[in-house]
């Protein structure tokens, strides 16, 4: 700010001397506080307003303008600078309110979701959840790991859209999963309960003229056998890490997201895949796969996972998140949720 003040003042002074002092370039400093008010603090705007007014006043003392014209310039400068200060005060208050709201939303998400690590008879689950605390960009990523009479049941999901309505839908799905995972005999029945919860939430949203939403979800069941079951509802598929190698789990069919099940005449069905003891399964949301660097290139998860095979399960998620931050240069545009499921020996 100081460099701007000194630089512009010097430029106007030199220009006035070279061209003609009567041109009166100094009064143009009156617009500088308005520019500062758009991005600076209240203190910076006040200092800029006072300095520009003093510079204008000093320039007018040396100018051949009549008293009435000089007085009108001073009055105009004082009024415009006062408006600039009022503008920055209002902007700062609005930004503080937005910060409180988005921080509260992110804190609510963290309170609803269980902290890591999560342990069941079959799994030790490490992970990471980092919401984007930026105005209306707070998303609806959720996860849960439940120890049930039927084995360990796992959910990771991502609600369409951003903001508080997405969080509301996410919590509806999460609560439905926590109940259905304990009571439903089959994984397909659990997913059907999740589908119904999204439909009920959409019906409620339609009554309030809000946008209906769908939810991508991956639901797993891991029992004592070396195979696990999965139903993929439009979600990004998981990766299996075993013996220092990694690769995408070959799930054959991807069903429609939750809330859109009626568009597919075929019911959702569970698929089985190998999940040997001692191996690790990586689940994540599209905040990982769709993260871009400044040039627009997506985060190369497949290539980066090849370098993560020798890490401990507890270190995988933090390592990927640091890599994401480096890839995007700290400009992640979506929530990041990572689950690292380690199969118990």
GIRAUR-V616017 format. One record per pair of residues at least 24 apart in sequence whose C-alpha atoms are under 10 Angstrom apart, sorted by the first residue. I is the first residue (numbers start at 0). GAP is how many residues later the second one is. If there is no record, write none. Layout:
BEGIN
I:GAP, I:GAP
END
This chain:
BEGIN
0:35, 0:39, 0:43, 0:44, 0:46, 0:47, 1:42, 1:45, 1:46, 3:28, 3:32, 3:44, 4:24, 4:27, 4:28, 4:42, 4:43, 4:46, 4:47, 4:50, 5:45, 7:24, 8:42, 8:43, 8:46, 8:47, 12:46, 20:38, 20:41, 20:42, 20:43, 21:40, 21:41, 21:42, 21:43, 22:40, 23:32, 23:35, 23:36, 23:39, 23:40, 23:41, 24:31, 24:34, 25:26, 25:27, 25:29, 25:30, 25:31, 25:32, 25:33, 25:34, 26:25, 26:26, 26:28, 26:29, 26:30, 26:32, 26:33, 26:43, 26:46, 26:47, 26:49, 26:50, 27:24, 27:28, 27:49, 28:24, 28:26, 28:27, 28:48, 29:25, 29:26, 29:43, 29:44, 29:46, 29:47, 29:48, 29:49, 29:50, 29:51, 30:46, 30:49, 30:50, 30:53, 31:49, 31:52, 32:44, 32:47, 32:48, 32:49, 32:50, 32:51, 32:52, 32:55, 33:46, 33:47, 33:48, 33:49, 33:50, 33:51, 33:53, 33:54, 34:49, 35:48, 35:49, 35:52, 36:44, 36:46, 36:47, 36:48, 36:49, 36:50, 36:51, 36:52, 36:54, 36:55, 37:46, 37:49, 37:50, 37:53, 37:54, 38:49, 38:52, 38:53, 39:48, 39:51, 39:52, 40:44, 40:47, 40:48, 40:50, 40:51, 41:42, 41:43, 41:44, 41:45, 41:46, 41:47, 41:48, 41:49, 41:50, 42:42, 42:45, 42:46, 43:41, 43:44, 44:36, 44:37, 44:39, 44:40, 44:41, 44:42, 44:43, 44:44, 45:35, 45:36, 45:38, 45:39, 45:40, 45:42, 46:38, 47:33, 47:36, 47:37, 48:28, 48:29, 48:31, 48:32, 48:33, 48:35, 48:36, 49:27, 49:28, 49:31, 49:32, 51:25, 51:26, 51:29, 52:24, 52:25, 52:28, 94:40, 96:38, 97:35, 97:36, 97:37, 97:38, 98:34, 98:35, 98:36, 99:33, 99:35, 100:32, 100:33, 100:34, 100:35, 100:63, 101:29, 101:30, 101:31, 101:32, 101:33, 101:34, 101:35, 101:36, 101:61, 101:62, 102:28, 102:29, 102:30, 102:31, 102:32, 102:35, 103:29, 104:26, 104:28, 104:30, 104:33, 104:34, 104:58, 104:59, 104:62, 105:24, 105:25, 105:26, 105:27, 105:28, 105:32, 105:33, 105:34, 105:58, 105:61, 106:24, 106:26, 107:59, 108:29, 108:30, 108:31, 108:32, 108:33, 108:58, 108:61, 108:62, 109:32, 111:30, 111:31, 111:59, 111:62, 111:63, 112:28, 112:29, 112:30, 112:31, 112:58, 112:61, 113:28, 113:29, 113:30, 113:31, 114:29, 115:198, 115:223, 116:197, 116:222, 116:223, 116:224, 117:26, 117:27, 117:28, 117:29, 117:221, 117:223, 118:26, 118:27, 118:28, 118:33, 118:222, 118:223, 118:225, 119:25, 119:26, 119:27, 119:28, 119:31, 119:32, 119:33, 119:223, 119:224, 120:26, 120:27, 120:30, 120:31, 120:101, 120:102, 120:103, 120:222, 120:223, 121:25, 121:29, 121:30, 121:31, 121:100, 121:101, 121:102, 121:103, 121:155, 121:219, 121:220, 121:221, 121:222, 121:223, 122:24, 122:28, 122:29, 122:30, 122:99, 122:100, 122:154, 122:155, 122:157, 122:217, 122:218, 122:219, 122:220, 122:221, 122:222, 123:156, 123:189, 123:190, 123:216, 123:217, 123:218, 123:219, 123:220, 124:29, 124:155, 124:156, 124:157, 124:188, 124:189, 124:214, 124:215, 124:216, 124:217, 124:218, 124:219, 125:156, 125:187, 125:188, 125:189, 125:190, 125:191, 125:192, 125:212, 125:213, 125:214, 125:215, 125:216, 126:155, 126:156, 126:157, 126:186, 126:187, 126:188, 126:189, 126:190, 126:191, 126:210, 126:211, 126:212, 126:213, 126:214, 127:156, 127:186, 127:188, 127:189, 127:190, 127:192, 127:193, 127:208, 127:209, 127:210, 127:211, 127:212, 128:155, 128:188, 128:189, 128:192, 128:206, 128:207, 128:208, 128:209, 128:210, 129:157, 129:191, 129:202, 129:204, 129:205, 129:206, 129:207, 129:208, 130:156, 130:201, 130:202, 130:203, 130:204, 130:205, 130:206, 131:155, 131:199, 131:200, 131:201, 131:202, 131:203, 131:204, 132:200, 132:201, 132:202, 133:29, 133:199, 133:200, 134:27, 134:28, 135:25, 135:26, 135:27, 135:28, 136:24, 136:25, 136:26, 136:27, 136:196, 136:197, 136:198, 137:24, 137:25, 137:26, 137:28, 137:29, 137:195, 137:196, 137:197, 138:24, 138:25, 138:26, 138:27, 138:28, 138:31, 138:148, 138:194, 138:195, 138:196, 138:197, 139:24, 139:25, 139:26, 139:27, 139:28, 139:29, 139:30, 139:31, 139:75, 139:194, 139:195, 140:25, 140:26, 140:29, 140:30, 140:74, 140:75, 140:76, 140:143, 140:144, 140:145, 140:146, 140:193, 140:194, 140:195, 140:196, 141:25, 141:28, 141:29, 141:31, 141:32, 141:75, 141:143, 141:193, 141:194, 141:195, 142:27, 142:30, 142:31, 142:34, 142:74, 142:75, 142:76, 142:140, 142:141, 142:142, 142:194, 142:195, 142:196, 143:30, 143:31, 143:33, 143:34, 143:75, 143:195, 144:32, 144:33, 144:36, 144:74, 144:75, 144:76, 144:194, 144:196, 145:31, 145:32, 145:33, 145:35, 145:36, 145:75, 146:34, 146:35, 146:74, 146:75, 147:30, 147:33, 147:34, 147:35, 147:36, 147:73, 147:75, 148:32, 148:33, 148:34, 148:35, 148:36, 148:74, 149:31, 149:32, 149:33, 149:34, 149:35, 149:36, 149:37, 149:71, 149:72, 149:73, 149:74, 150:30, 150:31, 150:69, 150:70, 150:71, 150:72, 150:73, 150:74, 150:77, 151:29, 151:30, 151:68, 151:69, 151:70, 151:71, 151:72, 151:76, 152:24, 152:25, 152:28, 152:29, 152:34, 152:37, 152:66, 152:67, 152:68, 152:69, 152:70, 152:75, 152:76, 152:77, 153:24, 153:27, 153:64, 153:65, 153:66, 153:67, 153:68, 153:76, 153:129, 153:185, 153:187, 154:26, 154:36, 154:62, 154:63, 154:64, 154:65, 154:66, 154:75, 154:128, 154:184, 155:60, 155:61, 155:62, 155:63, 155:64, 155:79, 155:127, 155:128, 155:129, 155:181, 155:182, 155:183, 156:58, 156:59, 156:60, 156:61, 156:62, 156:76, 156:77, 156:78, 156:79, 156:100, 156:101, 156:126, 156:127, 156:128, 156:129, 156:180, 157:56, 157:57, 157:58, 157:59, 157:60, 157:76, 157:77, 157:99, 157:126, 157:127, 157:128, 157:129, 157:177, 157:179, 158:39, 158:54, 158:55, 158:56, 158:57, 158:58, 158:98, 158:99, 159:52, 159:53, 159:54, 159:55, 159:56, 159:97, 160:50, 160:51, 160:52, 160:53, 160:54, 161:172, 161:173, 164:40, 164:45, 164:46, 164:47, 164:48, 165:45, 165:46, 165:47, 165:48, 165:49, 167:33, 168:28, 168:29, 168:30, 168:31, 168:32, 168:33, 168:36, 168:43, 168:44, 168:45, 168:46, 169:28, 169:31, 169:45, 171:25, 171:26, 171:28, 171:29, 172:24, 172:25, 172:28, 172:42, 172:44, 172:85, 176:42, 180:40, 185:35, 185:84, 186:32, 186:33, 186:34, 186:42, 186:43, 186:44, 186:81, 186:82, 186:83, 187:31, 187:42, 187:43, 187:79, 187:80, 187:81, 187:82, 188:79, 188:80, 189:29, 189:41, 190:26, 190:27, 190:28, 190:40, 190:41, 190:42, 190:67, 190:77, 190:78, 190:79, 191:66, 191:69, 191:75, 191:76, 192:65, 193:64, 193:65, 194:38, 194:62, 194:63, 194:64, 194:65, 194:66, 194:67, 195:62, 195:63, 195:65, 196:61, 196:62, 197:60, 197:61, 197:62, 198:59, 198:60, 198:61, 198:62, 199:59, 200:58, 201:57, 211:47, 212:44, 212:45, 212:46, 212:47, 213:42, 213:43, 213:44, 213:45, 213:46, 213:47, 214:41, 214:42, 214:43, 214:44, 214:45, 215:39, 215:40, 215:41, 215:42, 215:43, 215:44, 215:69, 215:70, 216:38, 216:39, 216:40, 216:41, 216:68, 217:36, 217:37, 217:39, 217:65, 217:66, 217:67, 218:51, 219:50, 219:51, 219:52, 220:49, 220:51, 221:50, 221:53, 221:121, 223:53, 223:119, 223:120, 224:49, 224:50, 224:51, 224:52, 225:47, 225:48, 225:49, 225:50, 225:51, 225:117, 226:44, 226:45, 226:46, 226:47, 226:48, 226:49, 226:50, 227:42, 227:43, 227:44, 227:45, 227:46, 227:47, 227:48, 228:40, 228:41, 228:42, 228:43, 228:44, 228:45, 228:46, 229:39, 229:40, 229:41, 229:42, 229:43, 230:24, 230:37, 230:38, 230:39, 230:40, 230:41, 231:24, 231:25, 231:26, 231:36, 231:37, 231:38, 231:39, 232:24, 232:25, 232:26, 232:27, 232:28, 232:35, 233:24, 234:48, 234:49, 234:50, 234:51, 235:47, 235:48, 235:49, 235:50, 235:52, 235:53, 236:45, 236:46, 236:47, 236:48, 237:43, 237:44, 237:45, 237:46, 237:47, 237:101, 237:102, 238:41, 238:42, 238:43, 238:44, 238:45, 238:62, 238:63, 238:66, 238:101, 239:34, 239:35, 239:36, 239:39, 239:40, 239:41, 239:42, 239:43, 239:65, 239:69, 239:100, 239:101, 240:34, 240:37, 240:38, 240:39, 240:40, 240:41, 240:64, 240:65, 240:67, 240:68, 240:69, 240:72, 240:99, 240:100, 240:101, 241:33, 241:34, 241:35, 241:36, 241:37, 241:38, 241:39, 241:67, 241:68, 242:35, 242:36, 242:37, 242:66, 242:67, 243:35, 243:61, 243:62, 243:63, 243:64, 243:65, 243:66, 243:67, 244:60, 244:61, 244:62, 244:63, 244:64, 244:65, 245:34, 245:35, 245:36, 245:56, 245:57, 245:58, 245:59, 245:60, 245:61, 245:62, 245:63, 246:34, 246:35, 246:55, 246:56, 246:58, 246:59, 247:33, 247:34, 247:54, 248:24, 248:25, 248:26, 248:32, 248:33, 249:24, 274:67, 274:68, 275:66, 275:67, 275:68, 275:69, 276:65, 276:66, 276:67, 276:68, 277:64, 277:65, 277:66, 277:67, 278:34, 278:62, 278:63, 278:64, 278:65, 278:66, 279:29, 279:32, 279:33, 279:60, 279:61, 279:62, 279:63, 279:64, 280:32, 280:58, 280:59, 280:60, 280:61, 280:62, 281:31, 281:34, 281:35, 281:56, 281:57, 281:58, 281:59, 281:60, 282:54, 282:55, 282:56, 282:57, 282:58, 283:33, 283:52, 283:53, 283:54, 283:55, 283:56, 284:49, 284:50, 284:51, 284:52, 284:53, 284:54, 285:48, 285:49, 285:50, 285:51, 286:37, 286:45, 286:46, 286:47, 286:48, 286:49, 286:50, 286:51, 287:32, 287:33, 287:36, 287:44, 287:46, 287:47, 287:48, 287:49, 287:50, 288:35, 288:47, 289:42, 289:43, 289:44, 290:33, 290:34, 290:36, 290:37, 290:40, 290:41, 290:42, 290:43, 290:44, 290:45, 291:32, 291:35, 291:36, 291:37, 291:39, 291:40, 291:41, 292:31, 292:32, 292:33, 292:34, 292:35, 292:36, 292:37, 292:38, 292:39, 293:33, 293:34, 293:35, 293:37, 294:33, 295:32, 296:30, 296:31, 297:29, 297:30, 298:24, 298:25, 298:28, 298:29, 299:24, 299:27, 311:30, 312:26, 312:27, 312:28, 312:29, 313:26, 313:27, 313:28, 314:25, 315:24
END
